[in-house]
Amino acid sequence: MQIQLTCKKWHRLVFWVAATLFASGPDRVAGQSADFELSPILYNEAPVDDAVARLGKLLREPDTALAWDEEHGYLPAVLEALDVPVTSQVLVFSKTSLQLHRITPRRPRAVYFNDDVYVGWCQNGDVIELAATDASQGAVFYTLAQRPERSAEIIRDRGQCITCHASSRTQNVPGYLVRSVFARRDGQPEYGSGTFLTDHTSDFADRWGGWYVSGTHGDMRHMGNEVCEIGGREAELDREAGANRTSLDDLFPVDKYLTPHSDLVALMVLAQQTQMHNALTAANFETRRAIHQSTQMNELLERPQGQLSEIATRRIERAAENVVEHLLMCGEFELQDAIEGTSGFAEEFQRRGVRDSKDRSLFDFDLTTRLFKYPCSHLVYTPAFDALPDEVRRRVIERTLRVLRGEDNSETFAHLSSADRRAILEILEETKPEFAGR
């Protein structure tokens, strides 16, 4: 079919294509407005309805207040209100977050989390740092001032946090990340020696530099629990001294924290689910952008509305594939020894899981050769998964089912045995209705 364009339409089309490529290209110049701040995402303008936003609304009611704790401020009350378990506590002593002036190896920052919410607390901190996953807008960041003399008020961040939390490390969307660094005695990272983004694929040896780690892990070694020394031009860590610690008492005053732990299993779940959250947000944003741009093209070329271009379809399919690979734990690092935490996180996490009629759950741990017994992310049950636009959610579900039914035996999914696939499929069909009857 030959398409005839008027001169005016041709100029509009050329301008639109140039603007689109400039806004969304992978090499966007630092400091330019991010494409998620533009239509159709409107990250800073669109209303949100995440758990922290709902708590903020509740606190504006005249009869609602958070209890104040003399040592920890609003922290215990916030965790209770947001249903975040204390056993999830992990501790980071590198100066790599908002209140870096409050953080040292003697005063680490505490992080707590559940499936949708992350809470950061520092000793004598000015604020409690909060982040929550909105089903449509991804990671949203907030602060709560630690001041008992005034009513507790949750304030949404309007740009400071995403200077670090929106980059290639977060899959180019507002998101979460766990970093491993060589931290000096004052907690300052030795960036010249390199940093590592930590997720489920990371080599165990590259994890948790600048973090405390309580738990056992056999002959495997990590970067946690120790500060680095500079030997020649390279930072050096005594990995042996930091290994298999079941107590952190001699490293810092643990009695200043809600628990004395920085649980190894919690750290591993944190690393996996942060990038899974980012994959869901990336798929959500990319699909909405692709549809929006297709709609604009349809208007310019006078095509039927609702028609997806070939380019838009490919973009959505790539986004769906990324979700599936995160969902099914592709590329997961194979544990060489069993691991065990210290805080009771593993037991509490498993109790929170939805179960099928055979008492199986995607929340069940393996902890001998891999993280989960059934390698499929528990975030499949979250609102962020449910809120994926139909065009990408349908592709994620159909692609996952093809893998689980043994129709795709490619190397990407070779880590899943026939028994794994069958068990995951049965669990999903029974506990996640969208996967049944297809």
C-alpha positions, 0 to 999 in steps of 0.5 A: 500500500502506498502512503501519500503524505502532505508536506506538513504531515511529513514534517510532523512525522520527521519531528516526532521520530527525532523527538522520540529517539532523542527522549528514549535513546540509551545514550541520553545525555546526563541531566536531560529530562528522563523519558519517564517524566514525560507523557504517558508516564508522567512519573512526577505528576501522576497520582500514586496509590502505594502502601506508603502513600496510603499511610501518608493519607491516613496520618493526615486524619485527625485521630491517627498518629504514629507512636514515638520510640525514644531510641528509634523514633517512628521506626517501630511504628512505621514497620508495624503500620506497613507490615514490614517484618523486623527479621528482614533487617539488613545493615549497610555501613558504606556511605552510599545513601541519602544520609551518608553523613550518619553512616559509618562501620560503627553506625550502619544504616538499617534496611527493612523490607517486604514484597512492596516496601523498603524502609531505611533508618539511621542512628540519630537520622534526620528522616526515615527513608521510605520507598514503595512500589506503586502498581503503575508508577514503579518505585516511589520515594518518601521521607518521614522526619524524625521529630516528635514535637510535630505530627508525623508527615510523609513527604514524597521525594520530587527528584533527589532520590532518582539521581541514583535510583534511575539509571542502567543499574535500575533498568533505566526506570525509577527503581531499587538497587543493591550495591557492593563496594570496597568500603574504607574504615570511615565507610567511604567507598573506594570507587576506583577499585570497582563496584558491583550491582548485586542480584540473583546472578551475582557471583557470591564472591562479589556480594555485600561489600560495605554490608554486614552479613550474619549467617553461615555459607560454608566455603563460599566467601563474600565481601561483607563484614570487613573494611578495605585496606589499600594495597598498592593501587588495589583495595584489599579485603580480608574475606576470611575474617568476614566469613560465617559470622553468626554474631556481629557483636564485636563489629559495632554496638548491635544493641542500638538496633531492633535486632542484632542481625543482618540476615544472609537469607534476607540479603539474598532475597533483597538482591533478587526482588529489587531487580524483579521489581525493576523488570516489572516497572520497565515492562510497564513503562516500555509498553505504555510508551510503545502504545502511546507512540503507536497511537501518535503514528496512527494519527499521523499516518491515518491508520486505524486506532489501536493498531500496534506497529511492528516496532512497538510489538518488538519493544513489548516482546523484549520487555516481556522476555526480560520479565520472564527471565527475571521471573524464572531466575535465569542465570542464577548463581549456583550455591556451592554450599548451604546457607543459613541466616540468623534472624528467623527471616527465612521461617517468617518469609515462608509463613507469609507465602500463598500455598497450593493444595500440596502445601507448596509455595513460591516462598519456599527456600532451597538454600543449598544450591539455589535461593528458592525451592521452586525458581519463580519469583514470589513477586508474581503475586504483587499488584505490580505484576497484576497492573502490567498493561494487557499487551505485555502481561499476556505475553509474559504469561504465555511465554512463561507457560511455554517454558514451564510446559517444556516447549522451550528447552533453550539454554536460557531456561536450562536451569529448570529441570522437568520436575521444577517446571511441572511444580512451578506450573502446578503452583501457578495454575492453582494460586494465580488464576491467570495462569490456569486454563490457557 
